[in-house]
Amino acid sequence: MKKTSGCPILRILGAVVKTALIAYAALFTVFYFNLDTKLFYRIMPILNKYHYDVMPHKDFAESIRGQNEAV
């Protein structure tokens, strides 16, 4: 059996097309089934527990009070 190598440009083009189709299929699946929002729904309680809840709380309205008043 002889092994044919084929045109290198066609092999590269074929690899690019296959990669693009796989990426398209993956992105289509994620957005069609709304998996990105479902993932964030699972991640946000963890972020709230370990990051946002331990941050010092400020009253931002108090920090800018009086800045827009005319002198």
Backbone as JSON, one array per atom type, in Angstrom:
{
  "sequence": "MKKTSGCPILRILGAVVKTALIAYAALFTVFYFNLDTKLFYRIMPILNKYHYDVMPHKDFAESIRGQNEAV",
  "N": [[0.82, -1.18, 0.0], [0.53, 2.16, -0.88], [1.28, 5.21, 0.6], [-0.31, 8.21, 0.38], [0.51, 11.59, 0.44], [-0.81, 13.97, -0.15], [-1.95, 17.34, -0.88], [-0.33, 19.89, 0.88], [-1.54, 22.33, 1.5], [-4.25, 21.81, 1.33], [-4.51, 19.99, 3.43], [-3.92, 21.64, 5.63], [-5.96, 23.54, 5.36], [-8.15, 21.86, 5.71], [-7.76, 21.1, 8.39], [-8.1, 23.57, 9.65], [-10.78, 24.12, 9.01], [-12.07, 21.97, 10.31], [-11.4, 22.55, 12.99], [-12.68, 25.02, 13.27], [-15.37, 24.23, 12.94], [-15.73, 22.56, 15.16], [-15.34, 24.41, 17.24], [-17.47, 26.14, 16.7], [-19.65, 24.39, 17.09], [-19.36, 23.83, 19.82], [-19.69, 26.41, 21.0], [-22.27, 27.0, 20.09], [-23.74, 25.03, 21.41], [-23.33, 25.78, 24.11], [-24.58, 28.34, 24.25], [-27.14, 27.83, 23.21], [-28.36, 26.09, 25.03], [-28.18, 27.7, 27.22], [-26.04, 27.51, 29.01], [-24.01, 29.05, 30.06], [-25.2, 30.95, 31.76], [-26.34, 29.22, 33.6], [-24.06, 28.15, 34.71], [-22.94, 30.42, 35.99], [-24.97, 30.8, 37.83], [-24.44, 28.75, 39.58], [-21.87, 29.43, 40.44], [-21.92, 32.0, 41.59], [-22.95, 31.98, 44.36], [-20.71, 30.87, 45.66], [-18.73, 32.77, 45.13], [-19.9, 34.94, 46.46], [-19.8, 34.03, 49.08], [-17.05, 33.71, 49.69], [-15.73, 35.96, 48.76], [-17.17, 38.49, 48.16], [-18.71, 38.89, 50.5], [-16.84, 39.21, 52.49], [-15.64, 41.58, 52.04], [-14.99, 44.96, 53.04], [-17.78, 46.96, 53.9], [-19.09, 49.88, 52.42], [-20.73, 53.03, 52.51], [-21.58, 54.37, 49.74], [-23.09, 56.52, 48.93], [-22.84, 58.24, 51.05], [-20.17, 58.94, 50.81], [-20.05, 60.59, 48.57], [-21.69, 62.66, 49.1], [-22.71, 65.99, 48.98], [-20.93, 66.82, 47.05], [-21.97, 67.68, 44.64], [-23.23, 69.99, 45.11], [-23.86, 73.48, 44.72], [-21.44, 76.03, 45.17]],
  "CA": [[0.0, 0.0, 0.0], [1.24, 3.42, -0.95], [0.7, 6.28, 1.4], [-0.3, 9.47, -0.35], [0.58, 12.7, 1.39], [-1.78, 14.99, -0.51], [-1.5, 18.72, -0.94], [-0.23, 20.42, 2.24], [-2.48, 23.44, 1.69], [-5.56, 21.22, 1.6], [-4.48, 19.43, 4.78], [-4.0, 22.76, 6.57], [-7.31, 24.08, 5.23], [-9.05, 20.89, 6.34], [-7.59, 21.2, 9.84], [-8.71, 24.84, 10.06], [-12.23, 23.96, 8.91], [-12.5, 21.07, 11.39], [-11.28, 23.28, 14.24], [-13.75, 26.03, 13.29], [-16.64, 23.55, 13.15], [-15.78, 22.1, 16.55], [-15.53, 25.6, 18.07], [-18.84, 26.59, 16.46], [-20.57, 23.45, 17.74], [-19.24, 24.02, 21.27], [-20.31, 27.68, 21.35], [-23.7, 26.87, 19.83], [-24.31, 24.23, 22.5], [-23.32, 26.57, 25.34], [-25.55, 29.42, 24.21], [-28.48, 27.3, 22.94], [-28.88, 25.55, 26.28], [-28.0, 28.72, 28.23], [-25.16, 26.9, 30.0], [-23.19, 30.07, 30.7], [-25.97, 31.51, 32.87], [-26.48, 28.17, 34.6], [-22.76, 28.05, 35.39], [-22.83, 31.55, 36.9], [-25.92, 30.58, 38.9], [-23.76, 27.88, 40.54], [-20.62, 30.03, 40.91], [-22.12, 33.23, 42.36], [-22.97, 31.78, 45.82], [-19.35, 30.64, 46.13], [-18.07, 34.08, 45.12], [-20.47, 35.75, 47.52], [-19.38, 33.52, 50.38], [-15.62, 33.85, 49.96], [-15.13, 37.21, 48.28], [-17.94, 39.72, 48.32], [-19.2, 39.06, 51.86], [-15.76, 39.56, 53.41], [-15.15, 42.91, 51.71], [-15.57, 45.98, 53.92], [-18.93, 47.62, 53.29], [-19.06, 51.34, 52.46], [-21.92, 53.73, 52.04], [-21.06, 55.21, 48.67], [-23.86, 57.76, 48.9], [-22.26, 59.11, 52.07], [-18.86, 59.41, 50.39], [-20.15, 61.62, 47.53], [-22.68, 63.65, 49.52], [-22.25, 67.37, 49.01], [-20.0, 67.14, 45.98], [-22.66, 68.28, 43.51], [-23.9, 71.22, 45.54], [-23.22, 74.72, 44.26], [-20.69, 76.73, 46.22]],
  "C": [[0.87, 1.24, 0.0], [0.51, 4.46, -0.12], [0.82, 7.58, 0.62], [-0.34, 10.61, 0.65], [-0.44, 13.79, 1.08], [-1.16, 16.37, -0.51], [-1.45, 19.29, 0.47], [-1.21, 21.56, 2.52], [-3.87, 22.89, 2.01], [-5.62, 20.6, 2.98], [-4.62, 20.53, 5.83], [-5.4, 23.35, 6.55], [-8.32, 23.15, 5.89], [-8.97, 20.95, 7.86], [-8.23, 22.48, 10.37], [-10.23, 24.73, 10.04], [-12.75, 23.07, 10.03], [-12.46, 21.79, 12.73], [-12.4, 24.32, 14.36], [-15.11, 25.39, 13.53], [-16.79, 23.06, 14.58], [-16.02, 23.29, 17.48], [-16.96, 26.12, 17.91], [-19.84, 25.7, 17.18], [-20.54, 23.63, 19.26], [-19.93, 25.31, 21.7], [-21.82, 27.65, 21.14], [-24.37, 26.11, 20.97], [-24.39, 25.04, 23.79], [-24.42, 27.62, 25.32], [-26.97, 28.93, 23.94], [-29.13, 26.79, 24.23], [-28.67, 26.49, 27.46], [-27.08, 28.22, 29.36], [-24.28, 27.93, 30.7], [-23.91, 30.68, 31.89], [-26.14, 30.48, 33.98], [-25.19, 27.97, 35.38], [-22.6, 29.19, 36.38], [-23.81, 31.43, 38.06], [-25.3, 29.69, 39.98], [-22.54, 28.55, 41.17], [-20.87, 31.23, 41.83], [-22.26, 33.02, 43.87], [-21.58, 31.54, 46.4], [-18.59, 31.96, 46.17], [-18.6, 34.97, 46.24], [-19.96, 35.32, 48.89], [-17.93, 33.86, 50.68], [-15.02, 35.18, 49.54], [-15.96, 38.42, 48.67], [-18.4, 39.94, 49.76], [-18.1, 39.45, 52.83], [-15.16, 40.92, 53.09], [-15.75, 43.92, 52.68], [-16.69, 46.73, 53.19], [-18.81, 49.13, 53.49], [-20.41, 51.87, 52.03], [-21.44, 54.73, 51.0], [-21.83, 56.52, 48.55], [-23.29, 58.74, 49.91], [-20.93, 59.7, 51.59], [-18.94, 60.51, 49.32], [-21.13, 62.72, 47.9], [-22.04, 65.05, 49.56], [-21.31, 67.74, 47.88], [-20.67, 67.86, 44.82], [-23.37, 69.58, 43.89], [-23.13, 72.44, 45.07], [-22.56, 75.42, 45.44], [-21.16, 78.13, 46.36]]
}
